[in-house]
Amino acid sequence: MVIDAHGHLGDILYPGGGELIWQKGVVKAKVVDPQDINEKLLMRNFGIGKFLYTLSKRQATIGQRARNATATLENFTRSLDQSGVDAAVCLPIAPHVTFEDLAGAQSFDSRIIAFTSVDFSSGDSPWLKLPKDVSRGACGLKLHPIIQKVPLTDRRTLETLQTWAPFNKPVLAHAGIAKYYLDGESDRNRPELGALDQVEEIVRTFPRMPFIVGHAGLFHVNETIRRLCNLPNVWVDTSFQSPGIIRKLIAAFGPEKVLYASDWPWGNREPHIRSVKAACRGDRALEDLIFRVNAAGLLKLET
């Protein structure tokens, strides 16, 4: 069994993004997409990934947005079938995509593992909906400080986590500085809020709460390791990481704390599977931990 620990449905960048889930016949726009090359190399960037991203930031953002626009249930289902992935976490980013959007999609494809999110723009105490979401099957909580424009250390985030704590379910927080919008829309995100110091602060503030560090920090893996590898409530996902980096994460965090992930549709599942397999070098027991056992245990899934 293979579980993808990080993915999306719907347009996570704009209001009403849940409507995209139900569209049919959506194909990716024909754009130059640096991630296509990245995946052919199994995310190997030879130590200059951050430089290459900075150099091609505009084109990379165009490619990412083209991928985001393909996040339909039809494409999601096809991706699982083609890659042999048995279940996939779907992460809402409220207010654009909500738990309700994912719960609706889950009724059509039981392979969806739905997380919830809070709409920080909805007024006072948006976290009061979390118990209801958990009762309806939410397996975790997603925080995206860059797109939601709310720091992980903000009072609203901390109150959300205080409400979430009794459920003993994981929080997947985006980690790593990234840009999602172009030209005049730069005010829609705050890239600096992906910094690892804020991730470390909330992880230490809630030492009993399990945290998944999204993308293992993107281009900031060394900082992720330095700040977080000795904290027992931290897991990392492998999305956008090369075989060599995955081996580094295994060595730093332990094989039980690393989760296969693709960030679909921002990343394709097959090359991320190959990256994990290359990292494991034929060790089937290690593959089973990263592909299945670790995520199933953390998410309390029956396998």
C-alpha positions as MATLAB code, in Angstrom:
seq = 'MVIDAHGHLGDILYPGGGELIWQKGVVKAKVVDPQDINEKLLMRNFGIGKFLYTLSKRQATIGQRARNATATLENFTRSLDQSGVDAAVCLPIAPHVTFEDLAGAQSFDSRIIAFTSVDFSSGDSPWLKLPKDVSRGACGLKLHPIIQKVPLTDRRTLETLQTWAPFNKPVLAHAGIAKYYLDGESDRNRPELGALDQVEEIVRTFPRMPFIVGHAGLFHVNETIRRLCNLPNVWVDTSFQSPGIIRKLIAAFGPEKVLYASDWPWGNREPHIRSVKAACRGDRALEDLIFRVNAAGLLKLET';
ca = [
       0.000    0.000    0.000;
       1.184    3.525   -0.821;
      -0.101    6.647    0.957;
       0.651   10.112   -0.434;
       0.908   12.351    2.636;
       0.595   15.730    0.905;
      -1.682   16.784   -1.942;
      -4.555   19.040   -2.942;
      -7.906   19.199   -4.693;
      -9.391   22.402   -6.049;
      -7.869   25.809   -6.722;
      -6.043   26.663   -3.506;
      -5.107   30.157   -4.707;
      -8.457   31.877   -5.250;
     -11.890   32.169   -3.585;
     -14.375   29.552   -4.698;
     -11.561   27.150   -5.478;
     -13.678   24.146   -4.543;
     -15.640   24.531   -7.773;
     -12.611   23.298   -9.733;
     -12.939   19.880   -8.083;
     -16.000   19.024  -10.165;
     -14.855   20.217  -13.574;
     -14.340   17.652  -16.345;
     -11.782   17.379  -19.128;
      -9.298   19.813  -17.566;
      -5.778   19.573  -18.976;
      -2.652   21.478  -18.048;
      -2.012   24.656  -20.010;
       0.945   24.500  -22.387;
       3.538   26.570  -20.537;
       7.249   26.274  -19.875;
       7.344   24.528  -16.514;
      10.722   24.133  -14.751;
       9.195   21.476  -12.506;
       8.984   19.171  -15.541;
      12.781   19.163  -15.720;
      13.079   18.910  -11.956;
      10.955   15.751  -11.931;
      12.898   14.153  -14.779;
      16.003   14.580  -12.600;
      14.126   13.182   -9.561;
      14.453   16.589   -7.916;
      18.267   16.425   -8.037;
      19.442   20.033   -8.179;
      23.128   19.484   -7.388;
      23.094   21.928   -4.510;
      21.875   24.921   -6.517;
      18.123   24.415   -6.304;
      17.474   27.644   -4.439;
      19.578   29.575   -6.948;
      17.752   27.999   -9.901;
      14.371   28.745   -8.331;
      15.349   32.374   -7.753;
      16.652   32.636  -11.312;
      13.471   31.204  -12.834;
      11.000   32.369  -10.195;
       8.499   33.926  -12.589;
       8.455   30.948  -14.945;
       8.375   28.530  -12.007;
       5.349   30.364  -10.614;
       3.610   30.208  -14.011;
       4.228   26.457  -14.122;
       3.008   25.950  -10.570;
      -0.183   27.857  -11.289;
      -0.791   25.772  -14.406;
      -0.524   22.631  -12.282;
      -2.811   24.062   -9.610;
      -5.465   24.645  -12.278;
      -5.630   20.879  -12.977;
      -6.658   19.854   -9.430;
      -9.972   18.231  -10.367;
     -11.387   15.062   -8.867;
     -11.256   13.472  -12.316;
      -7.519   14.167  -12.616;
      -6.926   13.177   -9.000;
      -8.539    9.788   -9.559;
      -6.587    9.239  -12.765;
      -3.327   10.121  -11.007;
      -3.937    7.594   -8.230;
      -4.789    4.885  -10.749;
      -1.743    5.547  -12.922;
       0.751    5.837  -10.058;
      -0.522    2.914   -7.986;
      -1.068    5.140   -4.954;
      -3.806    3.711   -2.714;
      -4.765    6.790   -0.686;
      -3.816   10.450   -0.604;
      -4.044   13.263    1.895;
      -5.927   16.268    0.503;
      -5.177   19.586    2.151;
      -7.644   22.478    2.057;
      -6.506   26.069    2.352;
      -9.453   28.092    3.597;
     -11.154   30.204    2.462;
     -10.295   29.045   -1.073;
     -10.787   25.306   -0.550;
     -12.504   24.030    2.595;
     -13.009   20.779    4.455;
     -16.590   20.769    3.182;
     -15.280   20.767   -0.400;
     -13.073   17.757    0.319;
     -15.754   15.894    2.263;
     -17.993   16.186   -0.770;
     -15.279   14.795   -3.030;
     -14.543   12.022   -0.542;
     -18.059   10.682   -1.022;
     -17.088    9.972   -4.648;
     -13.574    8.631   -3.990;
     -12.869    6.987   -0.632;
      -9.127    7.180   -1.291;
      -9.216   10.846   -0.244;
      -7.846   11.480    3.268;
      -9.356   14.851    4.103;
      -7.712   17.406    6.382;
      -9.422   20.545    7.603;
      -8.436   24.213    7.673;
      -9.625   27.438    9.275;
     -10.705   30.600    7.501;
      -8.819   33.334    9.339;
     -10.689   35.963    7.307;
     -14.121   34.882    8.539;
     -14.201   36.884   11.751;
     -13.845   35.903   15.382;
     -13.030   32.349   16.468;
     -12.981   30.466   13.128;
     -11.441   27.501   14.966;
     -14.791   26.735   16.637;
     -15.695   24.635   13.573;
     -12.842   22.189   14.165;
     -14.693   19.760   16.498;
     -17.462   19.402   13.913;
     -14.920   18.723   11.165;
     -13.222   16.051   13.255;
     -16.590   14.424   13.952;
     -17.108   14.278   10.168;
     -13.771   12.575    9.607;
     -11.081   15.236    9.303;
      -7.754   13.429    9.844;
      -5.548   16.468   10.328;
      -5.208   20.241   10.150;
      -3.512   22.252    7.391;
      -1.795   25.601    7.980;
      -0.387   27.615    5.079;
       0.917   30.891    6.476;
       2.060   32.217    3.083;
      -1.282   31.907    1.283;
      -3.431   32.523    4.363;
      -1.177   35.476    5.286;
      -1.307   34.610    8.973;
       2.001   33.913   10.765;
       2.334   30.575   12.525;
       3.143   32.560   15.652;
       0.065   34.790   15.361;
      -2.445   34.737   18.220;
      -5.105   33.362   15.860;
      -2.918   30.417   14.866;
      -2.039   29.670   18.477;
      -5.722   29.718   19.490;
      -6.475   27.394   16.581;
      -3.807   24.969   17.774;
      -5.075   25.134   21.349;
      -8.504   24.093   20.075;
      -6.934   21.355   17.940;
      -4.703   19.892   20.666;
      -7.278   17.575   22.353;
      -7.877   15.677   19.103;
      -4.306   14.316   18.995;
      -4.253   14.573   15.216;
      -1.411   15.928   13.072;
      -0.897   19.444   11.794;
       0.715   19.813    8.379;
       2.328   23.230    8.130;
       3.827   24.584    4.945;
       7.539   25.232    5.453;
       9.894   27.076    3.133;
       9.809   30.461    1.464;
       7.863   30.393   -1.816;
       5.855   32.696   -4.065;
       2.459   31.827   -5.574;
       1.204   34.936   -7.366;
       2.376   37.138  -10.217;
       2.793   40.860  -10.846;
       0.041   42.951   -9.259;
      -1.204   40.106   -7.053;
       1.838   39.938   -4.795;
      -0.266   41.204   -1.900;
      -2.211   37.922   -1.976;
       0.665   36.081   -0.268;
       3.474   36.660    2.204;
       6.404   34.425    1.179;
       8.505   35.324    4.219;
       6.006   33.561    6.495;
       7.351   30.196    5.332;
      10.469   30.746    7.456;
      11.587   27.806    9.617;
      12.007   29.795   12.824;
       8.214   30.139   13.060;
       7.741   26.427   12.436;
      10.164   25.671   15.245;
       8.346   28.029   17.608;
       4.945   26.368   17.241;
       6.436   22.867   17.380;
       8.116   23.734   20.683;
       5.010   25.519   21.966;
       2.906   22.366   21.449;
       5.329   19.520   22.242;
       2.603   16.848   22.398;
       1.081   17.765   19.053;
       2.331   15.858   15.974;
       3.562   18.188   13.237;
       4.356   17.357    9.617;
       6.828   19.820    8.121;
       5.610   20.339    4.563;
       8.206   19.629    1.856;
      10.785   19.241    4.667;
      11.306   22.996    4.275;
      11.757   23.093    0.471;
      15.228   24.572   -0.171;
      15.844   24.980    3.558;
      16.332   21.310    4.441;
      19.547   21.922    6.359;
      17.767   24.482    8.523;
      14.850   22.086    9.013;
      17.269   19.446   10.252;
      19.205   21.845   12.461;
      16.120   23.271   14.135;
      13.806   20.269   14.319;
      15.523   16.887   14.062;
      15.740   16.371   17.832;
      12.094   17.200   18.504;
       9.996   14.040   18.973;
       6.742   15.523   17.635;
       8.090   16.255   14.128;
       7.615   14.332   10.859;
       8.785   15.500    7.431;
       7.322   14.867    3.988;
       9.449   14.187    0.909;
       7.710   16.349   -1.699;
      10.195   18.055   -4.053;
      13.190   16.370   -2.402;
      15.854   14.325   -4.188;
      17.035   10.813   -3.238;
      20.118   12.261   -1.575;
      18.112   14.717    0.508;
      15.632   11.990    1.470;
      18.522    9.861    2.725;
      19.700   12.879    4.701;
      16.248   13.281    6.238;
      16.127    9.582    7.144;
      19.490    9.849    8.866;
      18.528   13.016   10.772;
      14.920   12.292   11.798;
      14.924    8.501   11.724;
      13.189    6.227    9.197;
       9.930    6.312   11.192;
       9.536   10.091   10.733;
       9.729   10.409    6.940;
       6.570   10.363    4.772;
       6.269    9.919    1.018;
       4.494   12.900   -0.556;
       4.095   14.547   -3.949;
       2.110   17.767   -3.310;
      -0.114   16.706   -6.236;
      -0.890   18.408   -8.610;
       2.004   20.763   -7.884;
       4.154   17.647   -8.117;
       3.475   14.407   -9.998;
       3.258   11.220   -7.974;
       5.375    8.885  -10.108;
       8.694   10.813   -9.990;
       8.303   11.318   -6.252;
       7.806    7.565   -5.857;
      10.965    6.952   -7.878;
      12.850    9.449   -5.740;
      11.911    7.564   -2.558;
      12.812    4.215   -4.128;
      16.197    5.561   -5.199;
      16.769    6.875   -1.690;
      15.968    3.491   -0.151;
      18.400    1.628   -2.454;
      16.383   -1.568   -2.553;
      15.621   -1.724    1.189;
      12.005   -2.914    1.000;
      11.410   -2.560    4.743;
      12.512    1.070    4.589;
      10.304    1.678    1.546;
       7.327    0.244    3.415;
       7.897    2.634    6.312;
       8.056    5.704    4.086;
       5.314    4.710    1.661;
       2.804    3.254    4.127;
       3.566    2.460    7.743;
       4.572    5.918    8.979;
       1.593    7.729    7.462;
      -0.884    5.027    8.475;
       0.277    5.192   12.076;
       0.308    8.965   12.248;
      -3.113    9.312   10.631;
      -4.549    6.292   12.498;
      -5.568    4.519    9.306;
      -6.402    0.864    8.920;
      -4.189   -0.791    6.284;
];
